[in-house]
Amino acid sequence: MDNIFMIRMAAGLLCTFVLLTFFLIFLLRKQIEYRGTYSIFLKDRTKVSRNYWYVLYDLLSRVIVIRAFIKSLTERYAILYPGEVRLIEKKAIKLTVKIWCIDIVILAILLLFGVTWYYLWLSIFYLYAAGKSIVFGEEGRERKKLLEQFDKFLCEVRENYQGHGILDEAVYEAIQNTDKPLKLHAGCIFDILTSSESERKKEEYLSFVPDKFIKTFLALCLIINTYGDTKTEEGKSLLLVNIAHLRQEIHMEILKRSKIQYLFSGLSFVTVLPVLFLKAIENWAVNSLPQLINFYRGTAGILLMAVIFLITFFSYQMLMALREERKPSRREAVLLEALENRESIRKILDSYQYKNYGKLLKKQEFLRLHGENLGVRQFILKSVLFSIAGFLICILLSFYIHGANRKLELTRNINYSDSAISEEKAMALSLEVINYTNKFLGRNLTLEEIEKVVGKEERIKYLQRMASEDIYARLKTIEKEYFKWYELLAAFLAAWGFYYIPSFRLLLLKKVRQRDMEDEVLSFQSIIVLLRNIKRADTGVIIEWMEEFSYIFQSSVRECSRKLSIDERQALEELKEKEPFRPFGKIVDGLQSSDKLGVYKAFEDVEQERNNYIDKRALDNEIAIQDKSILGKTIAFVPFILTVGLYLILPFVTEGLRMYKVYMEQINGIGG
C-alpha cells in the first residue's frame, strides 16, 4: 500500500470521525432540550438534568446496531445493582464507551498496516477479544467487591443479632453501614423478611440473585424467620453458627478468585498475540527465501493461517471458560428458543425427536450431568448452527484459496536471469509474461497459438518459446482453480466436526461442573443443619427448601417434590437414581431414613460432614487452581506453538527438502 493511499485513508477516517462527533453532539443537545420540556427530568423544577451519561444511554439504546450490546451490559449490571436503574444505565454506557475507545485504537493501529482480508479478520478478532476481556474483568471486579462487602455485612449482622436477638432488626442495622452494591441486595432481603408479600418478593429476587452465598444467607434468614432460632448441642445459636460457616466459605472463595486472577493474568494476551505476527513472519520468510511465496500465498499457507485463527479463537474461548464461573446465558437461550419456535424448524425438530426418541433421552441425560442449561432440542439446534458455521467457513475458505491461487499465478514473477540474458531484459520478459497471461485468460488457447501471438512481440524476441511455455503453464494452472468435489466433502467433514464442538466443550469443563455440584450440596447441608433442629421439619419441608434454593439439581428435586405426596419412598428412590452424584445421594439416603429415625438422627453426621468438607475444600481449591493454571497455560501457548512450528519452521523445512530433492535429481542426471 503506497503512502498517498495511506494519507487519503487517514484523512477520510479523520473527517468521518469529526462529522460523527459533531452529529452526536447535535443529537445530545436535542435530547437534553427534549428532556427539559418535561418536569419528570427536572431537579427541583428549576434546572435541567445535564448528566450526559444518561442522555447518551437513552440515545444509543435506540440505535438498532448497538442496542443489543448495551442491553447485554445493562442486564449484567442489573443483577449486581437491583432496582438502581439510572446507576445501571450509567455504568453500562461508561463501560460501552471504554470498550469503544479501546476498540477504535486497536482498529486504527491495525488498519495502518493495510486493508487486506488478513487485517480485516485480525481486527474483528481483536475487537471481540478486547471487548469480552474488558467486560469479563469489570464483572469479576464487581463480583469480588460484592463478596468482600457481604463478608463485612455478615459480621455486622452477627454482632447486632448477638446484642438483641431480632433478625430483621440486625439486618436493618447492618444495612446502614453497608455500601452499594451489597446495600441494594441487603435491602431486598430485609423487604422479603418484613413484607406481607414475602413469597412473591422472594421469587422475584431469587430469579436473578447473582451469588450462591447471598442465596444461602437468604435461606437461613427465611428458615429462622419461619421456625425461630434454636440452640445446638453446644448451646450456640443455629443462625450464628451458620453465619460463621458462610463467612469461612466466602473467605475461601475470595482467596480462590484472587489466585485465579493472579495465575491467569496475561494468559489471554499470550493466546491472542501470535496471530498478529503471521503476516510479518510471511514477509520475512519470503524476503529471506523468495521461493516460499508459493507456500505462504498458496493453498498451504492460507489453510495454515485459517487453522491458526480458528484454534486461537477456540483457545481464547476455552481460557475464558476456565476463568469464569459457569452461569446460564439467557440471551443465547432466548435466541435458540426463538429459532425453535419457527414453524419450519419446529417441524424438523419434532420429526427428528420422534425418530430418535431414545437417543435424545440419552442426550438429555448427558446435558443434565454436564451442567448444560439448554434443553435437548435447543442444544441440538445450537450444534446444528455450529455445523452450518463450519460448513460455510470451509466453503468460503475454498473459494478464497482458489482466488488467491489464481492471483498468485497472474502476478508471480519468474527469474529469467539464468537464461543468458541481462537482468533488465529478464525483468521485462517476466512482466510481459504476466501481461499476456492476463490477456489470454479464459480464451482456451493452445501452446502453438500462444507462441504465434508472442512471436509477433518485438519486446521479447528472445526466449519466446520459454515465455510461451510459461504463459501456457500459468493458464492451465488457473483453469484448474475451481471448486472440486472433494472440497465439498471436506466442507461436510468440517460441518460434522463443528457439530460436536458444544459437546466437546462440556466434556472439557466436566471438573468445573463437579465442583459446582459440590457447592450446591454444601448449601443443602447448611439448610439441613438448620432444619434438623426444628421439630416441625420433615422430609417434605426439607425437599421444599432444597427446591427453593437449588440450581443444578433443581429439575430433579422439583420432580421429586411433585411425586412426594403420592409415593414418598418411590419419589426419593427415583431422585437417587436420577442424580448419581454420591454426596447428593447421601442426603437422599438421610431423607429415606428420616421416617424411621427422625430428621435429627437421620442427619446426625451432616454437620460433621460439612465441617470436613470445608477443610477438604481448602485443599481442593489449591489443587483445582493449579490444575486450571496448568491447563490454562497449555491452552494459551497452543497458538504460539502452532505459529512457530507450522507457520515459521514448516515452510523452510518443506522448501529445503524440495530443493534437496531437485539437487539430488540434477546430480543423478549428471552422473548418468
C-alpha positions in Angstrom: 0.0 0.0 0.0 1.6 3.4 -1.1 2.0 6.4 1.1 -0.6 8.5 -0.8 -3.3 5.9 -0.3 -2.4 5.8 3.4 -2.7 9.6 3.7 -6.0 9.6 1.9 -7.4 6.8 4.1 -6.2 8.5 7.3 -7.7 11.8 6.2 -11.0 10.1 5.3 -11.2 8.4 8.7 -10.4 11.7 10.5 -13.1 13.5 8.6 -15.6 10.7 9.3 -14.8 10.8 13.0 -15.2 14.6 13.2 -18.5 14.5 11.4 -19.8 11.7 13.6 -18.7 13.6 16.7 -20.5 16.8 15.7 -23.6 14.8 14.8 -23.5 13.1 18.1 -23.2 16.4 20.0 -26.1 17.7 18.0 -28.3 14.7 18.9 -27.2 15.0 22.6 -28.3 18.7 22.7 -31.6 17.8 21.1 -32.1 15.1 23.7 -31.3 17.5 26.6 -33.7 20.1 25.2 -36.4 17.4 24.9 -35.8 16.4 28.5 -36.1 20.0 29.6 -39.6 20.3 28.4 -40.9 17.6 30.9 -40.9 18.1 34.7 -40.0 14.5 35.3 -36.5 15.2 34.1 -36.2 18.4 36.2 -34.5 18.6 39.5 -36.5 20.8 42.0 -38.3 22.1 38.9 -35.6 24.7 38.3 -32.6 23.1 36.5 -32.4 20.7 33.6 -30.6 17.4 34.3 -27.5 17.5 32.2 -25.9 14.2 33.1 -24.6 13.3 29.6 -24.2 9.6 30.5 -27.9 9.1 30.9 -28.7 11.1 27.8 -26.1 9.1 25.8 -27.6 5.9 27.1 -31.1 6.9 26.0 -29.8 7.9 22.6 -27.6 4.9 21.9 -30.2 2.4 23.2 -32.4 3.4 20.3 -29.8 2.6 17.7 -30.6 -0.9 16.2 -27.0 -1.8 15.6 -25.7 -1.4 19.1 -28.7 -1.5 21.4 -28.4 -5.3 21.8 -24.8 -4.9 23.1 -25.8 -2.1 25.5 -28.8 -4.2 26.7 -26.5 -7.2 27.5 -24.3 -4.9 29.6 -27.4 -3.5 31.3 -28.6 -7.0 32.2 -25.2 -7.8 33.8 -25.3 -4.7 36.0 -29.0 -5.2 36.8 -28.0 -8.5 38.6 -25.5 -6.7 40.7 -27.4 -3.5 41.3 -31.1 -4.4 41.7 -33.5 -1.5 41.4 -30.9 1.2 40.6 -32.0 1.8 37.0 -30.1 5.0 36.4 -26.9 3.8 38.1 -27.1 0.6 35.9 -27.5 2.7 32.8 -24.6 5.0 33.7 -22.3 2.1 34.4 -23.4 0.3 31.2 -22.8 3.3 29.0 -19.5 4.1 30.7 -18.2 0.5 30.0 -19.5 0.8 26.4 -17.6 4.0 25.8 -14.5 2.5 27.4 -14.7 -0.6 25.1 -15.3 1.6 22.0 -12.3 3.8 22.8 -10.0 0.8 23.1 -11.5 -0.8 20.0 -11.0 2.4 18.0 -7.3 2.5 19.0 -6.9 -1.2 18.1 -8.7 -0.7 14.8 -6.7 2.4 13.8 -3.4 0.6 14.6 -4.3 -2.5 12.6 -5.6 -0.5 9.6 -2.3 1.3 9.4 -0.7 -1.9 8.3 -3.1 -2.3 5.4 -6.7 -3.0 4.3 -6.5 -6.8 3.5 -8.5 -9.8 4.4 -5.9 -10.8 7.0 -6.1 -7.4 8.8 -9.9 -7.4 8.5 -10.2 -10.7 10.3 -7.5 -9.8 12.7 -9.4 -6.6 13.5 -12.7 -8.4 14.1 -11.0 -11.0 16.3 -9.1 -8.4 18.4 -12.2 -6.2 18.8 -14.1 -9.2 20.0 -11.4 -10.4 22.4 -10.8 -6.9 23.8 -14.5 -6.3 24.4 -15.0 -9.7 26.1 -11.9 -9.3 28.2 -12.9 -5.9 29.4 -16.5 -7.0 30.2 -15.2 -10.1 32.0 -12.7 -8.1 34.0 -15.2 -5.5 35.0 -17.8 -8.1 36.0 -15.1 -10.0 38.0 -14.1 -6.9 40.0 -17.8 -6.1 40.7 -18.5 -9.7 42.0 -15.4 -9.7 44.1 -16.3 -6.4 45.6 -19.8 -7.8 46.3 -18.3 -10.7 48.2 -16.0 -8.5 50.3 -18.9 -6.3 51.2 -21.0 -9.3 52.0 -18.4 -10.6 54.4 -18.4 -7.3 56.3 -22.2 -7.3 56.3 -22.4 -10.7 57.9 -20.0 -9.6 60.6 -22.3 -6.7 61.3 -25.4 -8.9 61.3 -23.7 -11.3 63.7 -22.8 -8.6 66.2 -26.2 -7.0 66.0 -28.0 -10.3 66.4 -25.9 -11.2 69.4 -26.9 -7.9 71.0 -30.7 -8.2 70.8 -31.6 -11.5 69.1 -34.0 -9.9 66.5 -33.0 -11.0 63.0 -34.8 -8.3 60.8 -33.5 -5.6 63.2 -30.0 -7.0 62.9 -30.2 -7.0 59.1 -31.6 -3.4 59.1 -28.9 -2.1 61.3 -26.2 -3.8 59.3 -27.6 -2.1 56.1 -26.8 1.3 57.5 -23.1 0.6 57.5 -23.1 -1.1 54.0 -22.2 0.4 50.6 -23.5 -0.4 47.2 -24.0 -2.8 45.5 -24.5 -5.1 48.6 -26.7 -2.4 50.3 -29.2 -3.0 47.5 -29.2 -6.8 48.0 -29.4 -6.4 51.7 -32.4 -4.1 51.3 -34.1 -6.8 49.1 -33.5 -9.4 51.9 -34.9 -7.0 54.5 -38.0 -6.4 52.4 -38.6 -10.1 52.0 -38.3 -10.7 55.7 -40.7 -7.9 56.7 -43.1 -7.7 53.8 -46.6 -9.1 53.8 -45.9 -10.3 50.2 -42.6 -12.0 51.1 -43.3 -15.1 49.0 -43.8 -13.0 45.8 -40.7 -10.8 46.5 -38.7 -13.9 47.3 -39.5 -15.5 44.0 -38.7 -12.2 42.2 -35.4 -11.8 43.9 -34.3 -15.4 43.5 -34.9 -15.2 39.8 -31.8 -13.0 39.4 -29.8 -13.3 42.6 -26.2 -13.5 41.4 -24.4 -15.1 44.3 -24.8 -18.5 45.9 -23.7 -17.1 49.3 -26.4 -14.4 49.3 -28.9 -17.1 48.3 -27.7 -19.3 51.2 -28.0 -16.4 53.7 -31.5 -15.6 52.5 -32.4 -19.3 53.1 -31.0 -19.1 56.6 -32.9 -15.9 57.3 -36.2 -17.3 56.0 -35.9 -20.5 58.0 -35.1 -18.6 61.2 -37.9 -16.2 60.5 -40.4 -19.0 59.9 -39.5 -21.5 62.5 -37.5 -19.5 65.0 -33.9 -19.8 66.2 -32.8 -22.8 68.2 -29.7 -23.9 70.1 -27.2 -26.6 69.0 -26.0 -29.3 71.3 -23.2 -27.0 72.4 -25.7 -24.3 73.3 -24.9 -22.0 70.3 -27.3 -20.2 68.1 -28.0 -22.0 64.8 -28.1 -18.8 62.8 -24.7 -17.6 64.2 -23.1 -21.0 63.7 -24.2 -21.0 60.0 -23.1 -17.4 59.5 -19.7 -18.3 60.8 -19.5 -21.2 58.3 -20.8 -18.9 55.5 -18.1 -16.4 56.2 -15.5 -19.1 56.1 -16.7 -20.2 52.7 -16.7 -16.6 51.5 -13.0 -16.2 52.6 -12.1 -19.3 50.6 -13.9 -18.0 47.6 -12.2 -14.6 47.7 -8.9 -16.2 48.1 -9.6 -18.6 45.2 -10.7 -15.7 42.9 -7.5 -13.7 43.8 -5.3 -16.7 43.0 -7.0 -17.4 39.7 -6.8 -13.8 38.7 -3.1 -13.8 39.5 -2.3 -17.1 37.7 -4.3 -16.3 34.7 -3.2 -12.7 34.3 -1.6 -12.2 30.9 -2.6 -15.6 29.5 -5.4 -14.1 27.3 -2.8 -11.7 25.9 -0.4 -14.6 25.2 -3.2 -16.5 23.5 -4.3 -13.8 21.0 -0.8 -12.3 20.4 0.7 -14.8 17.9 -1.8 -14.3 15.1 -0.7 -10.6 15.0 2.7 -11.7 13.6 1.5 -14.1 10.9 1.9 -11.5 8.1 5.2 -10.3 9.5 6.5 -13.9 9.5 5.3 -14.4 5.9 7.0 -11.2 4.7 10.3 -12.1 6.5 10.3 -15.6 5.1 9.5 -14.5 1.6 12.3 -11.9 1.7 14.7 -14.5 3.1 13.7 -17.2 0.6 11.6 -15.9 -2.3 10.5 -19.4 -3.3 8.4 -19.5 -0.2 5.9 -17.2 -1.8 4.2 -20.2 -3.4 3.7 -21.7 0.1 2.5 -18.7 2.0 0.3 -17.2 -0.6 -0.9 -20.6 -1.9 -3.2 -23.3 -0.6 -1.0 -24.5 2.2 -0.3 -21.0 3.6 -3.9 -19.9 3.6 -5.1 -23.1 5.2 -2.5 -22.9 7.9 -3.4 -19.3 8.6 -7.1 -20.2 8.8 -6.4 -23.1 11.1 -4.3 -21.0 13.4 -7.0 -18.3 13.5 -9.7 -20.9 14.4 -7.6 -22.6 17.0 -6.6 -19.3 18.6 -10.3 -18.3 18.8 -11.3 -21.6 20.4 -8.3 -21.5 22.7 -9.3 -18.0 23.8 -12.9 -19.2 24.4 -11.7 -22.1 26.5 -9.4 -20.0 28.5 -12.2 -17.6 29.4 -14.5 -20.5 30.2 -11.8 -21.8 32.7 -11.6 -18.5 34.4 -15.2 -17.5 34.8 -18.0 -19.1 36.7 -20.4 -21.2 34.7 -23.8 -19.5 34.5 -26.7 -19.7 32.1 -26.7 -17.4 29.1 -30.2 -16.1 28.9 -29.6 -14.3 25.7 -28.4 -17.5 24.0 -31.4 -19.4 25.3 -33.8 -16.7 24.0 -32.2 -16.8 20.5 -32.4 -20.5 20.3 -35.9 -20.6 21.7 -37.0 -18.0 19.0 -35.4 -20.2 16.3 -37.0 -23.4 17.8 -40.5 -21.8 17.7 -40.3 -21.1 14.0 -42.8 -23.4 12.3 -40.4 -24.9 9.8 -37.7 -25.6 12.3 -40.1 -26.9 14.9 -41.5 -29.4 12.4 -38.0 -30.7 11.6 -37.1 -31.0 15.3 -40.4 -32.8 16.0 -39.7 -35.3 13.2 -36.1 -35.8 14.5 -37.3 -36.2 18.1 -40.0 -38.8 17.0 -37.5 -40.9 15.1 -34.7 -40.7 17.7 -36.5 -40.5 21.0 -34.2 -43.0 22.8 -31.1 -41.2 21.5 -32.5 -37.9 22.7 -33.2 -39.2 26.2 -29.5 -40.2 26.5 -28.5 -36.8 25.1 -30.7 -35.1 27.7 -29.1 -37.1 30.5 -25.7 -36.2 29.2 -26.6 -32.5 29.1 -28.0 -32.6 32.7 -25.0 -34.4 34.1 -22.6 -32.0 32.4 -24.4 -28.8 33.5 -25.8 -27.6 30.2 -28.7 -25.2 30.9 -30.3 -25.6 27.4 -32.9 -28.2 26.6 -32.0 -31.1 24.4 -33.8 -29.6 21.4 -32.2 -26.2 21.8 -28.8 -27.9 22.3 -29.2 -29.8 19.1 -30.2 -26.6 17.3 -27.0 -24.9 18.8 -24.9 -27.8 17.5 -26.6 -27.5 14.0 -25.7 -23.8 14.0 -22.1 -24.6 14.7 -22.2 -27.2 12.0 -23.6 -24.7 9.5 -20.9 -22.2 10.5 -18.2 -24.8 9.9 -19.7 -25.7 6.5 -19.8 -22.1 5.4 -16.3 -21.4 6.7 -14.9 -24.3 4.7 -16.8 -23.3 1.5 -15.8 -19.7 1.7 -12.2 -20.6 2.5 -12.1 -22.9 -0.6 -13.3 -20.1 -2.8 -10.8 -17.7 -1.2 -8.0 -20.2 -1.7 -8.9 -20.6 -5.4 -9.0 -16.8 -5.9 -5.6 -16.4 -4.1 -4.0 -19.1 -6.2 -5.3 -17.5 -9.4 -4.0 -14.2 -8.3 -0.6 -15.8 -7.4 -0.3 -17.3 -10.9 -1.3 -14.0 -12.5 1.3 -11.9 -10.5 4.1 -14.4 -9.8 7.4 -13.2 -11.2 9.9 -15.7 -12.6 13.6 -15.1 -12.6 14.9 -15.4 -16.1 18.4 -14.1 -15.2 19.8 -17.6 -15.5 18.9 -17.7 -19.2 22.0 -15.9 -20.6 20.2 -12.5 -20.8 20.7 -9.3 -18.9 18.9 -8.7 -15.7 17.0 -5.8 -17.3 15.7 -8.0 -20.1 14.8 -10.8 -17.7 12.6 -8.4 -15.7 11.0 -7.1 -18.9 10.3 -10.7 -20.0 8.7 -11.6 -16.7 6.4 -8.6 -16.9 5.4 -9.4 -20.4 4.6 -13.0 -19.4 2.3 -11.7 -16.7 0.6 -9.2 -19.1 0.0 -11.9 -21.7 -1.3 -14.3 -19.1 -3.9 -11.8 -18.1 -4.7 -11.1 -21.7 -5.2 -14.8 -22.7 -7.2 -15.7 -19.5 -10.4 -17.6 -20.4 -9.6 -18.0 -24.2 -8.6 -21.7 -24.1 -5.5 -21.2 -26.4 -3.1 -23.9 -27.3 0.7 -23.6 -26.8 1.2 -23.1 -30.6 -1.4 -20.3 -30.7 0.2 -18.6 -27.7 3.7 -18.9 -29.3 2.4 -17.5 -32.5 1.0 -14.4 -30.8 4.0 -14.0 -28.6 6.4 -14.3 -31.6 5.0 -11.1 -33.0 6.0 -9.2 -29.9 9.1 -7.0 -30.6 9.9 -6.5 -27.0 10.5 -10.2 -26.3 12.2 -11.5 -29.4 14.4 -13.6 -27.2 13.3 -16.7 -25.3 9.9 -16.7 -27.0 9.5 -20.5 -26.6 10.3 -20.3 -22.9 7.8 -17.4 -22.4 5.1 -19.2 -24.3 5.5 -22.3 -22.2 5.4 -20.3 -19.0 2.2 -18.5 -20.1 0.6 -21.8 -21.2 1.5 -23.4 -17.8 0.1 -20.5 -15.9 -3.2 -20.6 -17.9 -3.5 -24.3 -17.3 -2.9 -23.9 -13.6 -5.5 -21.1 -13.4 -8.0 -23.3 -15.2 -7.7 -26.0 -12.5 -8.6 -23.5 -9.8 -12.3 -24.3 -9.4 -14.4 -25.8 -6.7 -13.9 -29.6 -6.7 -16.0 -32.4 -5.3 -13.5 -33.3 -2.5 -13.7 -29.8 -1.3 -17.4 -30.2 -0.8 -16.6 -33.5 1.0 -14.2 -31.6 3.2 -16.9 -29.0 4.0 -19.2 -31.7 5.1 -16.5 -33.2 7.3 -15.9 -29.8 8.8 -19.6 -29.4 9.5 -19.5 -32.8 11.2 -16.6 -31.7 13.4 -18.1 -28.4 14.3 -21.4 -30.1 15.3 -19.6 -31.7 18.2 -17.8 -28.6 19.5 -20.5 -27.7 22.1 -20.4 -31.3 23.4 -16.6 -31.3 23.5 -16.7 -28.1 25.5 -18.9 -29.7 28.1 -16.5 -32.6 28.4 -13.6 -30.3 29.0 -15.5 -28.5 31.7 -16.7 -31.6 33.5 -14.5 -31.0 36.5 -15.9 -27.5 36.9 -19.4 -29.0 36.8 -18.5 -31.4 39.6 -17.2 -28.5 41.8 -20.5 -26.7 41.2 -22.4 -29.8 42.3 -20.3 -30.0 45.5 -21.0 -26.3 46.3 -24.8 -26.9 45.9 -24.6 -30.0 48.2 -22.8 -27.8 50.8 -25.7 -25.3 50.6 -28.1 -28.2 51.1 -26.1 -29.3 54.2 -26.3 -25.7 55.6 -30.1 -25.7 55.2 -30.4 -29.2 56.7 -28.3 -28.3 59.7 -30.9 -25.6 60.5 -34.0 -27.7 59.7 -33.0 -30.8 61.6 -33.2 -28.9 64.9 -36.8 -27.8 64.1 -39.5 -30.2 65.3 -41.9 -29.4 62.6 -39.4 -30.2 59.8 -39.9 -33.4 57.9 -38.9 -34.8 54.5 -41.4 -32.6 52.7 -40.2 -29.4 54.3 -36.5 -30.3 53.6 -37.3 -31.1 49.9 -39.3 -27.8 49.6 -36.4 -25.7 50.8 -33.9 -27.6 48.7 -36.1 -26.9 45.7 -36.3 -23.2 46.5 -32.5 -22.7 46.6 -31.2 -25.3 44.2 -30.0 -24.7 40.7 -28.0 -27.7 39.4 -30.4 -30.3 41.0 -33.5 -28.1 40.7 -35.3 -30.1 38.0 -34.7 -33.4 39.8 -35.7 -32.0 43.2 -38.8 -30.4 41.7 -39.9 -33.6 40.1 -39.4 -35.4 43.4 -41.4 -32.7 45.3 -44.4 -33.3 42.9 -44.3 -37.1 43.4 -43.6 -36.9 47.2 -47.3 -36.8 48.2 -48.2 -39.8 46.0 -45.4 -42.2 47.0 -42.6 -40.7 49.1 -40.4 -43.8 49.1 -40.6 -44.2 45.3 -40.0 -40.5 44.7 -36.8 -40.5 46.8 -35.6 -43.6 45.1 -36.1 -42.1 41.7 -34.3 -38.9 42.8 -31.3 -41.0 44.0 -31.2 -42.9 40.7 -31.5 -39.8 38.6 -28.7 -38.0 40.4 -25.7 -40.4 40.7 -23.5 -37.8 42.4 -22.5 -39.5 45.7 -22.5 -36.5 48.1 -26.1 -35.7 46.9 -27.0 -39.4 47.2 -26.0 -39.3 50.9 -28.5 -36.5 51.5 -31.2 -38.6 49.8 -30.2 -41.6 52.0 -30.8 -39.4 55.0 -34.2 -38.4 53.8 -35.1 -42.0 53.2 -34.2 -43.0 56.7 -35.8 -39.9 58.4 -39.2 -41.7 58.6 -37.8 -44.3 60.9 -35.1 -42.4 62.8 -36.5 -38.9 62.6 -34.9 -35.9 60.8 -32.5 -35.1 63.7 -30.9 -38.5 63.9 -31.0 -39.2 60.2 -28.8 -36.2 59.6 -26.8 -36.5 62.8 -23.5 -36.6 61.0 -24.3 -33.9 58.4 -22.7 -31.1 60.4 -19.5 -33.1 60.8 -19.5 -33.8 57.1 -20.0 -30.1 56.3 -17.0 -29.2 58.6 -14.9 -31.9 56.9 -15.9 -30.7 53.5 -14.9 -27.1 54.3 -11.5 -28.3 55.4 -11.2 -30.5 52.3 -12.4 -27.7 50.2 -9.4 -25.5 51.1 -7.1 -28.3 49.8 -9.3 -28.9 46.8 -9.2 -25.3 45.9 -5.4 -25.3 45.8 -5.3 -28.4 43.6 -8.1 -27.1 41.3 -6.4 -23.8 40.9 -3.1 -25.4 40.0 -4.9 -27.8 37.6 -6.7 -24.8 36.0 -3.5 -22.9 35.8 -1.6 -25.8 34.1 -4.5 -26.4 31.6 -4.8 -22.6 31.0 -1.1 -22.2 30.3 -1.2 -25.2 27.9 -4.2 -23.8 26.1 -2.7 -20.3 26.0 0.6 -21.5 24.3 -1.1 -23.7 21.7 -1.4 -20.8 19.2 2.2 -19.8 19.8 3.4 -23.3 19.2 1.4 -23.6 16.0 2.6 -20.2 14.8 6.3 -21.0 15.3 6.1 -24.7 14.4 3.7 -24.7 11.5 3.8 -21.2 10.1 7.5 -20.4 10.6 9.6 -23.6 10.7 7.5 -26.0 8.5 7.7 -23.9 5.2 11.5 -23.7 5.5 11.7 -27.5 6.1 9.5 -28.4 3.2 11.2 -26.0 0.8 14.6 -27.3 2.0 13.6 -30.9 1.3 12.2 -29.9 -2.1 15.5 -28.1 -3.1 17.5 -31.1 -1.8 15.4 -33.4 -4.0 16.0 -31.2 -7.0 19.7 -31.1 -6.4 19.9 -34.8 -6.0 18.0 -35.3 -9.3 20.4 -32.9 -11.0 23.4 -34.8 -9.6 22.0 -38.1 -10.6 21.3 -36.8 -14.1 24.8 -35.5 -14.5 26.2 -38.8 -13.2 24.0 -40.8 -15.6 
